[in-house]
Amino acid sequence: MSSARFLLDVNILVALCEDEHIHHERVMRWFDASASAGWGICTYAETGFLRLMTNPKVGDHSFEEANAILAELTLLPGFRFWPIAYRWSDLVQPFATRVYGHQQIVDALMFGLALKESSIFVTLDSAVRYLAGREFAAHILVLE
């Protein structure tokens, strides 16, 4: 079980690291105020971060640069890596009836992981609220 309170979505990681990102200041304010409660990332967040940060239209970093940025993030206070030890179907089972499309697959996994760990999934994607519904709304934080 993770001791981190917050599981960060890929969009949060990118906004955190890219000064020019439209949500950089908002995410930095939240991170500065909340990271001490414990935060983490999983393999999917790492992979998505590297994919976006090396995309010329998003981060435009070399792989080496993006990987170094990721490594630096993991040195920040409160960081914990979240291994995924569950099947996708087990993680999304509590809200599976609300998964309706291909664009929700990874969000559903990450939200399900946060739910399984009694933690909070932090994202910029307000559509993720639908997955949570009222029943699990306390496990979603959309930075708006």
C-alpha positions in Angstrom: 0.0 0.0 0.0 1.3 3.5 -0.9 1.8 6.0 1.9 1.3 8.8 -0.6 -2.0 10.7 -0.3 -2.1 11.9 -3.9 -1.6 10.0 -7.2 -0.7 12.5 -9.9 -2.1 12.3 -13.4 0.2 12.8 -16.4 -1.3 16.2 -17.2 -0.3 17.3 -13.7 3.2 16.2 -14.1 3.6 18.0 -17.4 2.1 21.2 -16.1 4.3 20.9 -13.0 7.5 20.7 -15.2 6.7 23.0 -18.1 6.9 26.7 -17.2 5.0 27.6 -20.4 2.1 25.1 -19.7 -1.2 27.0 -19.4 -1.9 25.4 -16.0 1.7 25.6 -14.7 1.0 28.2 -12.0 -2.2 26.6 -10.8 -0.4 23.2 -10.5 2.6 24.7 -8.8 0.4 26.5 -6.2 -1.4 23.2 -5.4 1.8 21.2 -5.3 3.6 23.7 -3.1 0.7 23.6 -0.6 -0.1 19.9 -0.8 2.9 17.8 -1.7 4.1 17.4 1.9 1.0 15.2 2.5 2.6 12.7 0.2 2.3 12.3 -3.6 3.3 9.7 -6.1 3.2 8.4 -9.6 2.8 5.0 -11.2 4.3 3.4 -14.3 1.5 4.8 -16.5 2.2 8.3 -15.3 5.9 7.9 -15.9 5.3 6.5 -19.4 2.8 9.2 -20.4 5.1 11.9 -19.0 8.0 10.7 -21.1 5.8 10.3 -24.2 4.5 13.9 -23.9 7.8 15.5 -22.8 9.6 14.1 -25.8 6.7 15.1 -28.2 7.9 18.2 -30.2 4.4 19.7 -29.9 4.3 19.5 -26.1 7.7 19.3 -24.3 10.1 19.0 -27.1 12.8 17.5 -24.9 15.2 14.8 -25.8 14.6 11.5 -24.1 17.6 12.1 -21.9 16.3 15.5 -20.8 12.8 14.2 -20.1 14.2 11.2 -18.2 16.4 13.5 -16.1 13.4 15.7 -15.3 11.4 12.7 -14.2 14.3 11.6 -12.0 14.5 15.0 -10.4 10.8 14.9 -9.7 11.3 11.7 -7.7 13.7 13.4 -5.4 11.2 16.0 -4.2 9.8 15.7 -0.7 6.8 13.4 -0.2 7.4 11.3 -3.4 6.5 7.6 -3.4 6.4 5.3 -6.4 3.1 3.4 -6.7 3.5 -0.1 -8.1 0.5 -1.5 -9.8 -0.1 -5.0 -8.4 -3.7 -5.4 -9.6 -5.5 -6.2 -12.8 -7.2 -3.4 -14.7 -10.6 -5.1 -14.2 -10.1 -5.3 -10.4 -9.1 -1.7 -10.1 -12.1 -0.4 -12.1 -14.7 -2.8 -10.7 -16.2 -0.4 -8.2 -17.1 2.1 -11.1 -17.0 -0.1 -14.2 -20.5 0.8 -15.3 -19.2 4.4 -15.8 -16.4 3.5 -18.2 -17.8 4.2 -21.6 -15.0 4.9 -24.0 -11.4 4.2 -25.1 -10.2 7.6 -23.8 -11.0 6.6 -20.2 -9.0 3.4 -20.0 -5.8 4.8 -18.4 -7.7 7.4 -16.3 -9.9 4.6 -15.0 -6.8 2.5 -14.1 -5.2 5.4 -12.3 -8.3 6.5 -10.5 -8.9 2.9 -9.6 -5.4 2.7 -8.1 -6.0 5.8 -6.1 -9.3 4.4 -4.9 -7.7 1.0 -4.0 -5.1 2.9 -2.0 -7.6 5.1 -0.2 -6.0 8.1 -1.8 -6.8 10.9 -4.2 -6.3 11.0 -8.0 -5.2 14.6 -9.0 -5.9 15.6 -12.5 -6.7 18.5 -14.8 -9.3 16.4 -16.6 -12.8 17.3 -15.3 -14.3 14.4 -17.2 -12.7 12.0 -14.7 -15.4 13.1 -12.2 -17.9 11.0 -14.1 -15.9 7.9 -13.3 -16.0 8.7 -9.6 -19.7 9.6 -9.4 -21.0 10.7 -6.1 -19.9 7.6 -4.4 -16.2 8.1 -4.9 -16.0 11.9 -5.5 -13.7 12.3 -2.5 -11.0 10.4 -4.3 -10.8 12.8 -7.2 -9.3 16.3 -7.2 -9.6 18.3 -10.4 -7.4 21.4 -10.4 -9.5 24.0 -12.1 
